[in-house]
């Protein structure tokens, strides 16, 4: 078997194992939270009998291991249970929310990833000169300001003062793509500013590291221009670390956007999670946790696999 | 005479240095060097490390490595002073008129790109040839340079070919754009001697056939004598002597050149084996975890007290693995090691402190074998504390004695490794191993990283210390001149086996087995026409068989 196939298969198997471990942690974590689900559904005035009945009905009297496997097999078949607060099917509610979150994350990624890499390349080309310092300064400043502050500042100037974009990012199925994009413009800008610096700095550092190599000197002595040396010879050897940091930031775009969604009242996963945490709706919290874990593990697995494929020694063994 | 292709006048090159504990400052590393190179000729630049030879070679492409800057003088290529050229003109010169072959092709090829893409890149980028023409030309060069399967080798990645092959690919890379001048910077230094001879011949023929001029940079006078028309000897950034090759080799005028020509002046009378060897390696077989073949196969050698056994072989022959097995770092899968009348435990954990003390080691890279944050006194004093529990003024006295023995003296006691030269660092490592009062020292390529004259000093020191301390050396090296200089007995290793073993006079006298013959005849000799003689001799032999 080709060694790359074996390595990729190993990564896949490892990711599944990791996801299983995460599901155990999530389940155990919500189990040890104080409070009783039946109590919180029925309220303080519930009679002991109705509490006991509801516990029986929800399967709360079963041993934890049985309940874990019931939950896990259900989740594997797409059944995440029903929300305690409104009795709706969780999978259905999450479906809409998740696609909204992914929509926002997708457009933020489409803008921020190429921009970060391009800025990184420019920073390397003009290392220690004013373009490098300007890029570093601006991106570091934008990552240092809390994201909700950037959000409100942009909202004030671009939405309230200039009126270019709506200040509340509401989207629904009836809107055209253009309308949707206009609606999410502000959160996309904020998210881009937040993740740009990290990816840009890593691109810069990874390429600068490669620029020390003898083969970069060889390329310079071939008479190639600065940019040719960087994108033909340095960049292909810096892909692995860059992909890693890109994937961590993509994961952040999906699972870390709670604050932005709240600021812009965007109907995504983050808000959904926050709402239900405050209501102690345990099945929803578990479902969100599982999906976030899956996204994280999936993106990091992709980063690992890209790193393996980017290595010519593994792709073309002797 | 036609106009020179390369005319260098009063070239001055500077660099910024960052000495420990001092402010960074500028120094001059080349102090006004001048020379001419006519079309189609080869000029050898020779000198020790720090002589400025590579720096001068790169200056002919208007390039300064790291913080190196050209501070003065003129470099004329094809009738224009390139130090006054624009950035764009210099880019058009590099890779088109002047090309470069570096010491380590393995590091100079981009691991992420196929060989062919890299070989034709400069020719295509500089619009010398179309991609198709350039590839055709590259294949012709691959064939001319004796690479196997020249039509397809370009489709491989650098890690898929051997070091010697890659060095030839690098030469093809440099010749592909039909340059007027190639700078060869130590192109064979990283290769084994038997590989070096083929690459050297390939380079020489390629230079002859293409009519290109070359700057050939090396520290090995015997090598440069084979390929160059003129030689310039450099030392500390100054020209020492500049003349025809014949004159430099056969009648050098300057004292420094004479010393370079006559290095390896050490004479060492071979000692007879004693009845009781200090180290007896019996039928050792070993392999590394994860490898499916034995790196050592049934190795048996003896080392006698106060004598030197040289273990010689090319990279991959298993000589350093033998050292790892003897020290216990790699437990052998079979065989036995007797040392000073007792059988040693196979692995390190089973050895007593006395075993460790009596068997010391010195390494190739002296600077990474020492803690950079400890002073010389601390480094040498540590074995005194550890093995003998000597402390205070007695320890200080012992350290000073040891520093005197290695010819450095008390003033070195409070210095840090970074403040020492390469030779001085190796001397400190020798003192550290002697501090344990060992019966035997394993010397693993201890002079390979040093300049010839410095290496000579280290070898002399080792021989003197052997007389005083009566210590035995297991001397691992790939350099046959070193072997001749210091050994009492020799083991020639090849592919994990001892190919030939005996006293120095036996091993180095005919009749030879094929491998030893190949190895011995591949060592460059300091005479003109040696390369052609050897190659012709080999052709005759292979025709005779």
Contacts between the chains, C-beta under 8 A, distances in Angstrom:
chain1	res1	chain2	res2	distance
A	213	B	107	6.8
A	214	B	102	6.3
A	214	B	104	6.3
A	214	B	107	3.8
A	214	B	108	4.5
A	215	B	107	6.7
A	215	B	108	5.4
A	215	B	109	5.9
A	215	B	110	4.3
A	215	B	111	7.5
A	217	B	65	7.0
A	217	B	102	7.5
A	217	B	108	7.3
A	218	B	100	7.3
A	218	B	102	6.7
A	218	B	108	4.5
A	218	B	109	7.4
A	218	B	110	7.7
A	218	B	118	7.8
A	218	B	173	7.9
A	219	B	110	7.4
A	219	B	121	7.9
A	220	B	63	7.1
A	220	B	94	7.4
A	221	B	61	6.0
A	221	B	63	6.3
A	221	B	94	5.3
A	221	B	95	6.6
A	221	B	99	7.3
A	221	B	100	4.5
A	222	B	94	6.4
A	222	B	95	3.7
A	222	B	99	7.8
A	222	B	121	5.8
A	222	B	122	3.8
A	222	B	125	6.7
A	223	B	90	7.9
A	223	B	91	4.4
A	223	B	92	6.3
A	223	B	93	7.0
A	223	B	94	3.7
A	223	B	95	3.7
A	223	B	96	6.3
A	223	B	122	6.4
A	223	B	125	6.8
A	223	B	126	5.9
A	224	B	91	7.6
A	224	B	95	7.5
A	224	B	121	7.6
A	224	B	122	8.0
A	224	B	125	6.3
A	225	B	91	6.6
A	228	B	125	7.6
A	232	B	113	8.0
A	233	B	110	5.2
A	233	B	113	7.6
A	236	B	110	7.5
A	236	B	112	4.0
A	236	B	113	7.0
A	237	B	110	7.0
A	237	B	111	6.7
A	237	B	112	5.2
A	310	B	112	7.7
A	312	B	111	5.8
A	312	B	112	5.5
A	312	B	157	4.8
A	312	B	159	6.9
A	313	B	111	7.2
A	313	B	157	7.8
A	313	B	159	5.3
A	316	B	156	7.7
A	316	B	157	5.2
A	316	B	159	7.9
A	316	B	160	6.4
A	318	B	159	7.1
A	318	B	160	5.5
